[in-house]
Amino acid sequence: MVEIHPKEPMAMCPMASMCRGLAEKPPSRLLLMIPGLVLILVGVLILLEPKVLIWLMATVAILLGILFLIIANFIHLISGQFRSAHST
């Protein structure tokens, strides 16, 4: 049976050291604000120049297409390994 000490209630958790490190030294406030500031900037840019929305949608479509091709290739490789491992 594992004893849990009051000072370390998460001694068994493998992520405890990482979580403890984040609690002791949280990320910079500016680092946490960057995504919000970028979204506000993109929103203002879309309001000022609506063509930006079309470019953003096209970029997302292209990136999703590339992602789907990569996933399809990965699944093809894994299925080939699976078939070769179970065909013997």
Gaussian input, Z-matrix of N, CA and C with variables (Angstrom, degrees):
# hf/3-21g

backbone

0 1
 N
 C     1     B1
 C     2     B2     1     A1
 N     3     B3     2     A2     1     D1
 C     4     B4     3     A3     2     D2
 C     5     B5     4     A4     3     D3
 N     6     B6     5     A5     4     D4
 C     7     B7     6     A6     5     D5
 C     8     B8     7     A7     6     D6
 N     9     B9     8     A8     7     D7
 C    10    B10     9     A9     8     D8
 C    11    B11    10    A10     9     D9
 N    12    B12    11    A11    10    D10
 C    13    B13    12    A12    11    D11
 C    14    B14    13    A13    12    D12
 N    15    B15    14    A14    13    D13
 C    16    B16    15    A15    14    D14
 C    17    B17    16    A16    15    D15
 N    18    B18    17    A17    16    D16
 C    19    B19    18    A18    17    D17
 C    20    B20    19    A19    18    D18
 N    21    B21    20    A20    19    D19
 C    22    B22    21    A21    20    D20
 C    23    B23    22    A22    21    D21
 N    24    B24    23    A23    22    D22
 C    25    B25    24    A24    23    D23
 C    26    B26    25    A25    24    D24
 N    27    B27    26    A26    25    D25
 C    28    B28    27    A27    26    D26
 C    29    B29    28    A28    27    D27
 N    30    B30    29    A29    28    D28
 C    31    B31    30    A30    29    D29
 C    32    B32    31    A31    30    D30
 N    33    B33    32    A32    31    D31
 C    34    B34    33    A33    32    D32
 C    35    B35    34    A34    33    D33
 N    36    B36    35    A35    34    D34
 C    37    B37    36    A36    35    D35
 C    38    B38    37    A37    36    D36
 N    39    B39    38    A38    37    D37
 C    40    B40    39    A39    38    D38
 C    41    B41    40    A40    39    D39
 N    42    B42    41    A41    40    D40
 C    43    B43    42    A42    41    D41
 C    44    B44    43    A43    42    D42
 N    45    B45    44    A44    43    D43
 C    46    B46    45    A45    44    D44
 C    47    B47    46    A46    45    D45
 N    48    B48    47    A47    46    D46
 C    49    B49    48    A48    47    D47
 C    50    B50    49    A49    48    D48
 N    51    B51    50    A50    49    D49
 C    52    B52    51    A51    50    D50
 C    53    B53    52    A52    51    D51
 N    54    B54    53    A53    52    D52
 C    55    B55    54    A54    53    D53
 C    56    B56    55    A55    54    D54
 N    57    B57    56    A56    55    D55
 C    58    B58    57    A57    56    D56
 C    59    B59    58    A58    57    D57
 N    60    B60    59    A59    58    D58
 C    61    B61    60    A60    59    D59
 C    62    B62    61    A61    60    D60
 N    63    B63    62    A62    61    D61
 C    64    B64    63    A63    62    D62
 C    65    B65    64    A64    63    D63
 N    66    B66    65    A65    64    D64
 C    67    B67    66    A66    65    D65
 C    68    B68    67    A67    66    D66
 N    69    B69    68    A68    67    D67
 C    70    B70    69    A69    68    D68
 C    71    B71    70    A70    69    D69
 N    72    B72    71    A71    70    D70
 C    73    B73    72    A72    71    D71
 C    74    B74    73    A73    72    D72
 N    75    B75    74    A74    73    D73
 C    76    B76    75    A75    74    D74
 C    77    B77    76    A76    75    D75
 N    78    B78    77    A77    76    D76
 C    79    B79    78    A78    77    D77
 C    80    B80    79    A79    78    D78
 N    81    B81    80    A80    79    D79
 C    82    B82    81    A81    80    D80
 C    83    B83    82    A82    81    D81
 N    84    B84    83    A83    82    D82
 C    85    B85    84    A84    83    D83
 C    86    B86    85    A85    84    D84
 N    87    B87    86    A86    85    D85
 C    88    B88    87    A87    86    D86
 C    89    B89    88    A88    87    D87
 N    90    B90    89    A89    88    D88
 C    91    B91    90    A90    89    D89
 C    92    B92    91    A91    90    D90
 N    93    B93    92    A92    91    D91
 C    94    B94    93    A93    92    D92
 C    95    B95    94    A94    93    D93
 N    96    B96    95    A95    94    D94
 C    97    B97    96    A96    95    D95
 C    98    B98    97    A97    96    D96
 N    99    B99    98    A98    97    D97
 C   100   B100    99    A99    98    D98
 C   101   B101   100   A100    99    D99
 N   102   B102   101   A101   100   D100
 C   103   B103   102   A102   101   D101
 C   104   B104   103   A103   102   D102
 N   105   B105   104   A104   103   D103
 C   106   B106   105   A105   104   D104
 C   107   B107   106   A106   105   D105
 N   108   B108   107   A107   106   D106
 C   109   B109   108   A108   107   D107
 C   110   B110   109   A109   108   D108
 N   111   B111   110   A110   109   D109
 C   112   B112   111   A111   110   D110
 C   113   B113   112   A112   111   D111
 N   114   B114   113   A113   112   D112
 C   115   B115   114   A114   113   D113
 C   116   B116   115   A115   114   D114
 N   117   B117   116   A116   115   D115
 C   118   B118   117   A117   116   D116
 C   119   B119   118   A118   117   D117
 N   120   B120   119   A119   118   D118
 C   121   B121   120   A120   119   D119
 C   122   B122   121   A121   120   D120
 N   123   B123   122   A122   121   D121
 C   124   B124   123   A123   122   D122
 C   125   B125   124   A124   123   D123
 N   126   B126   125   A125   124   D124
 C   127   B127   126   A126   125   D125
 C   128   B128   127   A127   126   D126
 N   129   B129   128   A128   127   D127
 C   130   B130   129   A129   128   D128
 C   131   B131   130   A130   129   D129
 N   132   B132   131   A131   130   D130
 C   133   B133   132   A132   131   D131
 C   134   B134   133   A133   132   D132
 N   135   B135   134   A134   133   D133
 C   136   B136   135   A135   134   D134
 C   137   B137   136   A136   135   D135
 N   138   B138   137   A137   136   D136
 C   139   B139   138   A138   137   D137
 C   140   B140   139   A139   138   D138
 N   141   B141   140   A140   139   D139
 C   142   B142   141   A141   140   D140
 C   143   B143   142   A142   141   D141
 N   144   B144   143   A143   142   D142
 C   145   B145   144   A144   143   D143
 C   146   B146   145   A145   144   D144
 N   147   B147   146   A146   145   D145
 C   148   B148   147   A147   146   D146
 C   149   B149   148   A148   147   D147
 N   150   B150   149   A149   148   D148
 C   151   B151   150   A150   149   D149
 C   152   B152   151   A151   150   D150
 N   153   B153   152   A152   151   D151
 C   154   B154   153   A153   152   D152
 C   155   B155   154   A154   153   D153
 N   156   B156   155   A155   154   D154
 C   157   B157   156   A156   155   D155
 C   158   B158   157   A157   156   D156
 N   159   B159   158   A158   157   D157
 C   160   B160   159   A159   158   D158
 C   161   B161   160   A160   159   D159
 N   162   B162   161   A161   160   D160
 C   163   B163   162   A162   161   D161
 C   164   B164   163   A163   162   D162
 N   165   B165   164   A164   163   D163
 C   166   B166   165   A165   164   D164
 C   167   B167   166   A166   165   D165
 N   168   B168   167   A167   166   D166
 C   169   B169   168   A168   167   D167
 C   170   B170   169   A169   168   D168
 N   171   B171   170   A170   169   D169
 C   172   B172   171   A171   170   D170
 C   173   B173   172   A172   171   D171
 N   174   B174   173   A173   172   D172
 C   175   B175   174   A174   173   D173
 C   176   B176   175   A175   174   D174
 N   177   B177   176   A176   175   D175
 C   178   B178   177   A177   176   D176
 C   179   B179   178   A178   177   D177
 N   180   B180   179   A179   178   D178
 C   181   B181   180   A180   179   D179
 C   182   B182   181   A181   180   D180
 N   183   B183   182   A182   181   D181
 C   184   B184   183   A183   182   D182
 C   185   B185   184   A184   183   D183
 N   186   B186   185   A185   184   D184
 C   187   B187   186   A186   185   D185
 C   188   B188   187   A187   186   D186
 N   189   B189   188   A188   187   D187
 C   190   B190   189   A189   188   D188
 C   191   B191   190   A190   189   D189
 N   192   B192   191   A191   190   D190
 C   193   B193   192   A192   191   D191
 C   194   B194   193   A193   192   D192
 N   195   B195   194   A194   193   D193
 C   196   B196   195   A195   194   D194
 C   197   B197   196   A196   195   D195
 N   198   B198   197   A197   196   D196
 C   199   B199   198   A198   197   D197
 C   200   B200   199   A199   198   D198
 N   201   B201   200   A200   199   D199
 C   202   B202   201   A201   200   D200
 C   203   B203   202   A202   201   D201
 N   204   B204   203   A203   202   D202
 C   205   B205   204   A204   203   D203
 C   206   B206   205   A205   204   D204
 N   207   B207   206   A206   205   D205
 C   208   B208   207   A207   206   D206
 C   209   B209   208   A208   207   D207
 N   210   B210   209   A209   208   D208
 C   211   B211   210   A210   209   D209
 C   212   B212   211   A211   210   D210
 N   213   B213   212   A212   211   D211
 C   214   B214   213   A213   212   D212
 C   215   B215   214   A214   213   D213
 N   216   B216   215   A215   214   D214
 C   217   B217   216   A216   215   D215
 C   218   B218   217   A217   216   D216
 N   219   B219   218   A218   217   D217
 C   220   B220   219   A219   218   D218
 C   221   B221   220   A220   219   D219
 N   222   B222   221   A221   220   D220
 C   223   B223   222   A222   221   D221
 C   224   B224   223   A223   222   D222
 N   225   B225   224   A224   223   D223
 C   226   B226   225   A225   224   D224
 C   227   B227   226   A226   225   D225
 N   228   B228   227   A227   226   D226
 C   229   B229   228   A228   227   D227
 C   230   B230   229   A229   228   D228
 N   231   B231   230   A230   229   D229
 C   232   B232   231   A231   230   D230
 C   233   B233   232   A232   231   D231
 N   234   B234   233   A233   232   D232
 C   235   B235   234   A234   233   D233
 C   236   B236   235   A235   234   D234
 N   237   B237   236   A236   235   D235
 C   238   B238   237   A237   236   D236
 C   239   B239   238   A238   237   D237
 N   240   B240   239   A239   238   D238
 C   241   B241   240   A240   239   D239
 C   242   B242   241   A241   240   D240
 N   243   B243   242   A242   241   D241
 C   244   B244   243   A243   242   D242
 C   245   B245   244   A244   243   D243
 N   246   B246   245   A245   244   D244
 C   247   B247   246   A246   245   D245
 C   248   B248   247   A247   246   D246
 N   249   B249   248   A248   247   D247
 C   250   B250   249   A249   248   D248
 C   251   B251   250   A250   249   D249
 N   252   B252   251   A251   250   D250
 C   253   B253   252   A252   251   D251
 C   254   B254   253   A253   252   D252
 N   255   B255   254   A254   253   D253
 C   256   B256   255   A255   254   D254
 C   257   B257   256   A256   255   D255
 N   258   B258   257   A257   256   D256
 C   259   B259   258   A258   257   D257
 C   260   B260   259   A259   258   D258
 N   261   B261   260   A260   259   D259
 C   262   B262   261   A261   260   D260
 C   263   B263   262   A262   261   D261

   B1=1.4487
   B2=1.5198
   B3=1.3072
   B4=1.4566
   B5=1.5233
   B6=1.3214
   B7=1.4633
   B8=1.5186
   B9=1.3160
   B10=1.4562
   B11=1.5185
   B12=1.3144
   B13=1.4508
   B14=1.5293
   B15=1.3335
   B16=1.4703
   B17=1.5207
   B18=1.3251
   B19=1.4646
   B20=1.5186
   B21=1.3190
   B22=1.4604
   B23=1.5235
   B24=1.3362
   B25=1.4652
   B26=1.5216
   B27=1.3281
   B28=1.4613
   B29=1.5257
   B30=1.3170
   B31=1.4640
   B32=1.5251
   B33=1.3246
   B34=1.4594
   B35=1.5186
   B36=1.2963
   B37=1.4606
   B38=1.5294
   B39=1.3466
   B40=1.4672
   B41=1.5244
   B42=1.3247
   B43=1.4551
   B44=1.5289
   B45=1.3347
   B46=1.4618
   B47=1.5239
   B48=1.3213
   B49=1.4645
   B50=1.5236
   B51=1.3302
   B52=1.4497
   B53=1.5320
   B54=1.3247
   B55=1.4643
   B56=1.5198
   B57=1.3176
   B58=1.4549
   B59=1.5208
   B60=1.3281
   B61=1.4589
   B62=1.5149
   B63=1.3350
   B64=1.4586
   B65=1.5228
   B66=1.3313
   B67=1.4651
   B68=1.5170
   B69=1.3367
   B70=1.4604
   B71=1.5231
   B72=1.3357
   B73=1.4573
   B74=1.5217
   B75=1.3355
   B76=1.4632
   B77=1.5236
   B78=1.3475
   B79=1.4624
   B80=1.5324
   B81=1.2922
   B82=1.4568
   B83=1.5297
   B84=1.3314
   B85=1.4596
   B86=1.5243
   B87=1.3177
   B88=1.4641
   B89=1.5255
   B90=1.3208
   B91=1.4625
   B92=1.5312
   B93=1.3234
   B94=1.4602
   B95=1.5282
   B96=1.3329
   B97=1.4644
   B98=1.5276
   B99=1.3107
   B100=1.4705
   B101=1.5329
   B102=1.3519
   B103=1.4774
   B104=1.5274
   B105=1.3149
   B106=1.4644
   B107=1.5167
   B108=1.3204
   B109=1.4594
   B110=1.5292
   B111=1.3227
   B112=1.4652
   B113=1.5276
   B114=1.3417
   B115=1.4678
   B116=1.5216
   B117=1.3304
   B118=1.4697
   B119=1.5205
   B120=1.3258
   B121=1.4585
   B122=1.5266
   B123=1.3297
   B124=1.4672
   B125=1.5276
   B126=1.3443
   B127=1.4598
   B128=1.5103
   B129=1.3259
   B130=1.4641
   B131=1.5246
   B132=1.3280
   B133=1.4537
   B134=1.5310
   B135=1.3389
   B136=1.4671
   B137=1.5250
   B138=1.3463
   B139=1.4686
   B140=1.5313
   B141=1.3301
   B142=1.4600
   B143=1.5214
   B144=1.3069
   B145=1.4658
   B146=1.5359
   B147=1.3302
   B148=1.4704
   B149=1.5313
   B150=1.3313
   B151=1.4683
   B152=1.5305
   B153=1.3288
   B154=1.4656
   B155=1.5278
   B156=1.3339
   B157=1.4652
   B158=1.5242
   B159=1.3079
   B160=1.4663
   B161=1.5290
   B162=1.3366
   B163=1.4585
   B164=1.5241
   B165=1.3338
   B166=1.4658
   B167=1.5252
   B168=1.3280
   B169=1.4650
   B170=1.5222
   B171=1.3286
   B172=1.4705
   B173=1.5228
   B174=1.3193
   B175=1.4651
   B176=1.5172
   B177=1.3315
   B178=1.4651
   B179=1.5215
   B180=1.3296
   B181=1.4560
   B182=1.5296
   B183=1.3150
   B184=1.4634
   B185=1.5239
   B186=1.3338
   B187=1.4697
   B188=1.5241
   B189=1.3416
   B190=1.4672
   B191=1.5275
   B192=1.3228
   B193=1.4606
   B194=1.5186
   B195=1.3282
   B196=1.4642
   B197=1.5241
   B198=1.3356
   B199=1.4653
   B200=1.5242
   B201=1.3477
   B202=1.4612
   B203=1.5226
   B204=1.3331
   B205=1.4708
   B206=1.5244
   B207=1.3179
   B208=1.4718
   B209=1.5215
   B210=1.3431
   B211=1.4625
   B212=1.5246
   B213=1.3301
   B214=1.4691
   B215=1.5297
   B216=1.3277
   B217=1.4510
   B218=1.5252
   B219=1.3247
   B220=1.4584
   B221=1.5293
   B222=1.3323
   B223=1.4647
   B224=1.5252
   B225=1.3365
   B226=1.4658
   B227=1.5372
   B228=1.3327
   B229=1.4689
   B230=1.5233
   B231=1.3273
   B232=1.4634
   B233=1.5244
   B234=1.3322
   B235=1.4646
   B236=1.5230
   B237=1.3390
   B238=1.4645
   B239=1.5176
   B240=1.3233
   B241=1.4624
   B242=1.5063
   B243=1.3286
   B244=1.4522
   B245=1.5259
   B246=1.3468
   B247=1.4688
   B248=1.5168
   B249=1.3357
   B250=1.4683
   B251=1.5254
   B252=1.3078
   B253=1.4624
   B254=1.5240
   B255=1.3279
   B256=1.4556
   B257=1.5274
   B258=1.3184
   B259=1.4637
   B260=1.5266
   B261=1.3264
   B262=1.4745
   B263=1.4852
   A1=109.06
   A2=116.94
   A3=122.39
   A4=109.25
   A5=115.12
   A6=119.52
   A7=108.93
   A8=115.53
   A9=120.73
   A10=107.63
   A11=114.99
   A12=120.48
   A13=109.44
   A14=117.13
   A15=119.08
   A16=113.58
   A17=118.29
   A18=120.38
   A19=111.59
   A20=117.51
   A21=121.44
   A22=110.21
   A23=117.73
   A24=119.48
   A25=113.32
   A26=117.49
   A27=120.20
   A28=111.04
   A29=117.46
   A30=120.89
   A31=112.09
   A32=118.00
   A33=120.71
   A34=112.21
   A35=118.49
   A36=122.46
   A37=110.53
   A38=118.21
   A39=119.38
   A40=113.34
   A41=117.68
   A42=120.83
   A43=112.12
   A44=117.15
   A45=120.57
   A46=112.04
   A47=117.58
   A48=118.81
   A49=110.93
   A50=117.46
   A51=119.76
   A52=110.60
   A53=116.55
   A54=120.19
   A55=110.88
   A56=116.93
   A57=120.87
   A58=109.83
   A59=116.73
   A60=120.56
   A61=112.04
   A62=117.63
   A63=120.79
   A64=111.28
   A65=116.62
   A66=119.74
   A67=110.90
   A68=116.43
   A69=119.91
   A70=111.58
   A71=117.27
   A72=121.73
   A73=108.66
   A74=117.36
   A75=119.33
   A76=111.02
   A77=116.98
   A78=120.25
   A79=110.69
   A80=115.03
   A81=121.15
   A82=110.34
   A83=115.59
   A84=120.49
   A85=110.65
   A86=116.54
   A87=120.69
   A88=110.68
   A89=116.25
   A90=120.74
   A91=110.85
   A92=116.65
   A93=120.33
   A94=112.05
   A95=117.62
   A96=121.59
   A97=112.88
   A98=118.38
   A99=121.99
   A100=112.28
   A101=120.75
   A102=118.15
   A103=112.91
   A104=117.74
   A105=120.61
   A106=111.97
   A107=116.19
   A108=119.99
   A109=111.42
   A110=116.89
   A111=120.97
   A112=110.07
   A113=117.07
   A114=119.47
   A115=111.78
   A116=117.48
   A117=120.52
   A118=110.05
   A119=117.20
   A120=121.69
   A121=111.13
   A122=117.38
   A123=120.89
   A124=110.16
   A125=117.03
   A126=119.91
   A127=112.53
   A128=117.45
   A129=121.07
   A130=110.23
   A131=116.43
   A132=120.56
   A133=111.56
   A134=116.41
   A135=120.54
   A136=110.29
   A137=116.96
   A138=119.48
   A139=111.51
   A140=116.19
   A141=119.88
   A142=112.81
   A143=116.75
   A144=121.58
   A145=108.60
   A146=118.54
   A147=121.69
   A148=114.55
   A149=118.04
   A150=119.96
   A151=111.43
   A152=116.88
   A153=120.98
   A154=109.86
   A155=117.05
   A156=120.70
   A157=110.97
   A158=116.40
   A159=120.48
   A160=109.95
   A161=116.84
   A162=120.48
   A163=111.17
   A164=116.88
   A165=120.21
   A166=111.23
   A167=116.30
   A168=119.64
   A169=111.00
   A170=116.96
   A171=120.51
   A172=110.68
   A173=116.93
   A174=121.14
   A175=111.05
   A176=116.36
   A177=120.20
   A178=110.32
   A179=117.87
   A180=120.99
   A181=111.37
   A182=117.22
   A183=120.90
   A184=110.68
   A185=116.71
   A186=119.92
   A187=111.81
   A188=117.02
   A189=119.28
   A190=111.31
   A191=117.03
   A192=120.02
   A193=111.70
   A194=116.77
   A195=120.90
   A196=110.31
   A197=116.40
   A198=120.53
   A199=110.80
   A200=117.69
   A201=120.57
   A202=111.55
   A203=117.54
   A204=120.13
   A205=111.12
   A206=117.19
   A207=120.90
   A208=110.23
   A209=117.18
   A210=120.81
   A211=110.48
   A212=117.40
   A213=120.92
   A214=110.86
   A215=116.89
   A216=120.65
   A217=110.91
   A218=116.73
   A219=121.18
   A220=110.62
   A221=116.93
   A222=120.48
   A223=110.53
   A224=117.29
   A225=121.13
   A226=110.28
   A227=117.15
   A228=120.41
   A229=111.86
   A230=116.29
   A231=120.37
   A232=110.57
   A233=117.58
   A234=119.52
   A235=111.16
   A236=117.69
   A237=120.56
   A238=111.43
   A239=117.56
   A240=121.10
   A241=110.44
   A242=117.18
   A243=121.54
   A244=110.86
   A245=115.51
   A246=119.46
   A247=111.53
   A248=117.59
   A249=119.83
   A250=111.40
   A251=118.14
   A252=120.71
   A253=111.34
   A254=118.12
   A255=120.98
   A256=113.41
   A257=118.67
   A258=120.29
   A259=112.64
   A260=117.10
   A261=118.98
   A262=113.18
   D1=138.59
   D2=-176.79
   D3=-91.98
   D4=129.93
   D5=176.28
   D6=-92.28
   D7=135.82
   D8=178.34
   D9=-107.55
   D10=123.68
   D11=-179.53
   D12=-82.67
   D13=145.96
   D14=-178.75
   D15=-60.32
   D16=-30.12
   D17=-179.32
   D18=-72.43
   D19=-28.82
   D20=-178.13
   D21=-128.02
   D22=80.51
   D23=-178.37
   D24=-69.30
   D25=-19.23
   D26=-178.25
   D27=-109.26
   D28=36.48
   D29=-175.97
   D30=-61.76
   D31=-28.84
   D32=-177.50
   D33=-83.10
   D34=-19.65
   D35=-175.25
   D36=-76.03
   D37=125.75
   D38=179.82
   D39=-68.92
   D40=-20.45
   D41=-179.58
   D42=-90.02
   D43=-1.36
   D44=-174.19
   D45=-60.80
   D46=-40.54
   D47=-178.23
   D48=-66.74
   D49=-38.31
   D50=178.60
   D51=-67.71
   D52=-43.35
   D53=179.28
   D54=-64.31
   D55=-38.25
   D56=178.10
   D57=-63.66
   D58=-41.59
   D59=178.75
   D60=-63.32
   D61=-39.24
   D62=178.26
   D63=-69.01
   D64=-33.92
   D65=179.81
   D66=-71.09
   D67=-37.45
   D68=-178.79
   D69=-73.90
   D70=-37.81
   D71=-179.56
   D72=-131.15
   D73=84.47
   D74=-178.44
   D75=-66.69
   D76=156.53
   D77=178.66
   D78=-60.42
   D79=156.79
   D80=179.69
   D81=-58.35
   D82=143.33
   D83=179.21
   D84=-62.17
   D85=-38.02
   D86=179.23
   D87=-63.99
   D88=-39.35
   D89=179.24
   D90=-62.23
   D91=-35.07
   D92=179.01
   D93=-76.85
   D94=-22.60
   D95=-177.97
   D96=-87.37
   D97=-17.32
   D98=-175.06
   D99=-58.10
   D100=-47.18
   D101=-179.92
   D102=-59.86
   D103=-39.67
   D104=178.41
   D105=-64.92
   D106=-42.08
   D107=179.13
   D108=-65.38
   D109=-38.65
   D110=178.91
   D111=-65.37
   D112=-42.19
   D113=178.95
   D114=-64.92
   D115=-39.13
   D116=176.85
   D117=-63.52
   D118=-43.95
   D119=179.34
   D120=-61.65
   D121=-43.43
   D122=178.91
   D123=-64.54
   D124=-41.02
   D125=178.12
   D126=-61.85
   D127=-43.52
   D128=178.21
   D129=-65.42
   D130=-40.51
   D131=178.73
   D132=-61.93
   D133=-39.65
   D134=178.25
   D135=-66.42
   D136=-38.94
   D137=178.02
   D138=-64.57
   D139=-39.44
   D140=-178.65
   D141=-76.19
   D142=-37.32
   D143=-177.10
   D144=-137.53
   D145=91.30
   D146=-175.81
   D147=-59.43
   D148=-20.04
   D149=178.21
   D150=-62.37
   D151=-23.61
   D152=179.56
   D153=-61.54
   D154=-36.48
   D155=179.48
   D156=-60.86
   D157=-40.44
   D158=178.83
   D159=-64.06
   D160=-42.93
   D161=178.56
   D162=-64.25
   D163=-39.87
   D164=178.33
   D165=-64.61
   D166=-42.73
   D167=178.79
   D168=-64.22
   D169=-41.01
   D170=178.44
   D171=-64.03
   D172=-41.12
   D173=179.31
   D174=-63.66
   D175=-43.75
   D176=178.72
   D177=-63.51
   D178=-42.22
   D179=179.35
   D180=-62.17
   D181=-42.45
   D182=179.12
   D183=-65.47
   D184=-44.85
   D185=-179.91
   D186=-64.97
   D187=-39.31
   D188=176.64
   D189=-65.86
   D190=-38.28
   D191=176.52
   D192=-61.27
   D193=-44.36
   D194=177.80
   D195=-63.35
   D196=-41.98
   D197=179.46
   D198=-61.83
   D199=-43.31
   D200=178.93
   D201=-63.67
   D202=-38.16
   D203=177.19
   D204=-64.58
   D205=-40.70
   D206=178.60
   D207=-64.88
   D208=-43.54
   D209=179.44
   D210=-64.38
   D211=-41.95
   D212=179.10
   D213=-62.12
   D214=-41.72
   D215=178.03
   D216=-64.24
   D217=-41.66
   D218=179.54
   D219=-62.99
   D220=-44.54
   D221=179.21
   D222=-64.24
   D223=-38.57
   D224=177.85
   D225=-61.81
   D226=-44.56
   D227=179.24
   D228=-64.13
   D229=-43.41
   D230=-179.33
   D231=-65.72
   D232=-42.05
   D233=179.63
   D234=-65.64
   D235=-35.94
   D236=176.51
   D237=-64.47
   D238=-41.41
   D239=177.19
   D240=-65.95
   D241=-38.86
   D242=179.79
   D243=-64.96
   D244=-44.13
   D245=179.20
   D246=-64.70
   D247=-42.39
   D248=-179.19
   D249=-69.18
   D250=-30.80
   D251=179.56
   D252=-73.98
   D253=-31.52
   D254=-176.54
   D255=-101.03
   D256=1.69
   D257=-179.42
   D258=-87.90
   D259=-11.88
   D260=-178.73
   D261=-83.72

